[in-house]
Amino acid sequence: MASDFHRASFTRAFKEVYGVDGVIEDVPFHGKTDSDIAMSVLKHHGLKEDEVLTEFEEFKKVIKAVFKKIIKPDDVDVYIGVRELLSGLSRRDALLGLATGNLEEIGIEKLKAGGLDHYFRFGGFGDDCTDRVHLIRSATEKAEKEYGYKRNGEVYMIGDTPLDVIAGKKEGVKVLGVATGHYDMETLKKAGADYVLKDFSNKEEVLKVLGME
């Protein structure tokens, strides 16, 4: 789900760059990239794609600047069990990457505010592309180039929306759906998740699913 400070950054940038009183809730946004959300909202308010693209780089600069200014560590809630899980995976030498629709600077700032950034060594971000399949591909390509990762190894993606699940399956990775967001376990299972858990509270259960117990 989008945080209040993420929403506020979009709203400010819509107004400052395009003169539009838009909010991300103007369109379905769960599981979409920041770039896709912005384009959809602005089209919803009557702008043509070429009009949006003309100022899009400026829009991204503004939203990043606003986000960095207003985000505070106290604003970030880390789900129960996440710290323990990441610590456990790190101790097992798992290569951890991020595949998020957030613009890179926003995604990194969120991790920093939650004290989690040191666990992730690479990532695919909303700057790279608008399609979630390509986000995953971008992340795995960086892993191959920078860390010698071989695609024939086991790859797991954890996501909390049907779009995450669908993208992971299209890219050929195993998907663990976790119902910590807007969607329940049944919805994630129907979307095609290989495994589904309610949350991260049971570290050993998650590690077993990931083949790291």
N, C-alpha and C positions, 0 to 999 in steps of 0.2 A: 504494500500500500504506500501511497505517497504520503510523506510527512507534511506537517503544517508548514514547515519552513521551505520545503520543496514546492508546495502549492503556492506559497507567497512569492517565491522567486519567479515562477511562471507568470503569475498575475502582474507583477511589477514589470517584467520584460515585455509582455504583451502590450501593456499600456505605453511604456517608454519608447519602444521601437516601432510599433505598428499603430499606436493610438487606439487599440482595441481593449474594451473592458471584458476580457475573456478569463475563464477559469478552466482548469483541466477537466472538471466535472461536466463541461459542455459536451464531451464525447466519452465513449467507453475507453478507459485508459489502462485498466489492469493488465499487466504483462506486456505493454507496449514500450517502445523506446522513447526517450525524451524527444528526439527529433520527430518521430512519428506523431506523438501527442501534440506537439506544437503545430505541425503542419495541419493536422486534423482540426484542431481548435480554430486556427486562423481561417481555414476554408469554411468552417461552420459559420464564421462571422462574415463571410462574403468575399474574402480575398482569393485571388487566383494563385496557382502554384508559382508562376513566374514572379508575382508580386512578393510572395513570401521569400522566395530564394534570393531576391535582390538584397534583402536586409538580414538574411539568415545568419551570416557570420557575426554580425553585430548583435543579433538577438542572443546567440550563444555566449558572447562575451558578457553581455549584461546579466544573463541568468546565472552564470558562474560567479560573477562579482557579487551579486546580491546574495546568493547562497552562502558564499564564504563569509560574508559580513554578518549574516544573521544566525548561522548555525552555532550551537553551543553543545558541549558534551552532555549537559544535563537534558538536552532535548532528544537524545538518542536512547531508545530502549532496546537492549540486546536481549533476544529471546532466551529463556531459561535453557541451559544446556549447551548453548552455542560455544561459549568460551571453552568449556571442558572438552567438547567435541573437537574443536580446532586444535587445541593443545594435544589431544590424543593422536590426531592425524599427523600433526607436525612431528611428534616423537616417533612415529612410524615411517617417517621420511616420505609421506605422501606429497606429491607435487600439487599444490593448491593454487587454483586460478579463479578469477572472477569473470562471469559472463552476465553483464548487466546492461539494461537499456539506458541507464544513466549516462550522461556525458562523463568522460573520464575524470575530470577534476571534481565533479560533484560526487561521483561514486567513491573516489579516494577520500574526500573530505568526510563522507559519512562513516567510512571505516575508521578513519583517524579519530573522529569524535567518539566512536564506540570502543576505541583501543584495540582494533582488530587488524589494522592495516599490515602489521608485520608478518601476518600469516600467509598473505597472498603475494605470489611472485610475478604474476602476469595477469593479463585479462583481455577480454573483448568488450568494447564499450559502445555507447550510442553515437560517439563521434565516428566510429568506423563504418557503421551501416545502420539502416533502419529495420532490417529483417533479423529476427532472433536466431534463425538458423545460421546466418552469417556471423552473428556475434559469437556463437560457439565455435564456428570454424576459425574466426579470427584469433580467438583465445588459444585453440589447439595449435594453430600455425605458429604463434609466438612461442608456445611451449616447445615445439619441434626445433625452431631456429635458435632460441636462447638457452634451452636446457637439454637438448638432445632427446626429448621425449619421442617415443616411437608409437605411432598410431595403432599398432597391433596389440598394444597393452590394454588393460582394462580402464575404461573411462566412465566415470559416473557424473551425472549432472543432477544437482539438487535444485528444485524449483517449487514455487507455491501457486502457480497459475496454470491453466490448461495450455496457454500459449507457450509457456516454458516446456511443458511436457511434449507437446507436438513438435516443437523445434528440436528438442533433444533426440526424439525418435527419428525425425527426418535426417538428422546429421549422423545417425547411427551409433549413438552412445546410450548407455543404460541410464534410466531416469528414476530418481527417487523423488516422489512428490510428498511434500510436507504441508499439512493443512494449518499453517500458522498465519495465513493471510485471509483473503476474501473468499476462498473456495474450500469446500469440505473434502474429506477423504474420498467419498464416492465420486465426486466430480472429477478429481484428479485421476482416479482409477479408470473412469470411463474415457478420459482423454488419452489413455494409453500408457500411463506410468507403469514401470516394471515393479516398483515397490511403492507403498504408501504408508506414511506414519502420521500420527496426529501432531507430533511436535518433536523437539530435540531433547526432551527431559531425560530419556534413557540413553545415555551415551553408548553403553555396550550394545544395545539393540541397533543403533545407527551404525556402529562400527561393524557389526555382523552383516548387515545389509550391504555395506560397502566392501565386504571381504577383507576387513582389516582388524578383525577381532584377535 
